């Protein structure tokens, strides 16, 4: 995307042409998915996406006003696309949608297809982003402490700071996964979902101070 294309009058025809181009390549990108999907569903999905383009333009224009063209280009220009990242330090692996620049530092961006919150990002998105930020910081030897979530259906970009509580939660989840792999089930929590859970007989309700941390 070029700087000149980030103008109000240029956005709609640009996005429409990019969308039509992608439609022509759907069968090359998603052959297995399309084989299992009927033509009516495919057409309906395409129409739904096309109906969002006008709203996407409005949101992009609002963010152009908020951030300015230079920052928007920085946020939307990938340094790397879907890199596989692994940390020897934490044993965590992940793949952000892309790596972008923020204040001369590489940070992760993830694309989410759901609805965006009124403010900030969803809690689950925050934990996911934090894990990718930790990987990115280790990969590029920086401590940017930020990341982005792009809610693609409405083209809303949300920048989020990576907090110490987010990092702690990532490590907590990592520890729980390790424990499960080692045969130790986490503390059981009773809910309506337990009725049909195939692992319900393995759950044990164990309350202790340490269980809050592991």
C-alpha positions, -999 to +999 in steps of 0.1 A: +000+000+000+014+034-010+010+067+008-009+082-020-035+054-018-044+064+017-068+091+006-105+092+012-114+091-025-090+063-033-098+038-006-131+024-018-121+016-054-087+003-041-103-021-016-130-032-040-104-040-067-082-059-041-113-078-029-123-088-065-087-099-071-088-121-040-121-137-051-103-149-083-077-166-061-099-182-035-098-216-052-060-215-053-056-204-016-084-225+000-089-255-024-098-280+004-122-257+021-140-249-011-144-285-020-165-290+012-185-258+007-216-255-015-218-227-040-247-209-022-227-206+010-197-193-010-218-167-028-234-156+004-201-152+022-187-131-007-217-109-006-214-104+031-177-094+028-185-071-001-212-054+020-185-046+046-162-026+023-180+007+027-178+004+065-142-007+063-134+025+044-151+047+070-131+030+098-098+033+079-105+070+072-112+076+109-080+059+118-061+079+092-073+110+110-063+095+144-028+082+134-019+100+102-008+084+069+028+078+079+019+058+110-009+039+093+015+029+066+040+017+092+013-003+110+000-019+078+034-027+061+047-061+073+084-067+080+076-104+080+044-124+074+035-154+096+070-161+109+074-192+131+089-181+164+102-203+192+117-193+225+144-215+241+139-194+272+102-201+278+096-231+255+067-211+239+061-212+201+038-191+180+032-174+147+019-138+145-001-128+114+027-103+107+055-083+122+052-046+119+072-016+130+063+006+160+087+034+170+115+017+151+109-016+169+095-049+156+061-058+172+035-085+165+001-079+148-026-105+148-058-105+127-091-114+143-123-119+125-148-113+153-164-081+166-142-056+182-148-042+218-157-006+224-123+000+239-090-018+238-089-055+229-106-086+242-090-104+271-083-136+251-067-115+224-046-097+250-031-130+263-025-142+227-008-109+218+013-110+249+027-144+241+036-133+206+051-100+219+073-121+243+085-142+213+090-111+191+110-093+218+133-123+221+137-128+184+146-091+177+163-084+210+140-055+218+116-045+246+089-027+226+062-037+250+034-032+224+014-051+198-016-047+175-048-065+169-065-059+135-102-067+137-105-075+100-143-075+095-144-038+103-107-029+097-102-016+132-066-015+144-061-015+181-027-009+197-022-025+231+005-022+257+019-055+270+015-055+307+035-075+333+002-092+343-003-103+307+032-118+307+026-135+340-007-150+327+011-164+296+037-182+318+009-194+341-009-210+311+025-224+299+030-241+333-005-256+332+001-271+298+034-285+310+016-301+340-011-316+318+016-331+295+033-345+326+000-362+336-012-337+362-046-324+355-054-288+367-078-281+395-114-290+385-140-263+381-176-273+382-199-258+355-227-268+332-202-278+305-188-306+328-219-328+320-207-336+285-170-333+290-151-366+282-124-357+308-148-350+337-138-382+354-102-371+355-109-338+371-101-334+408-112-305+429-080-295+448-079-261+465-045-249+478-025-218+478-001-232+452-030-241+428-036-204+423-002-201+407+000-233+388 
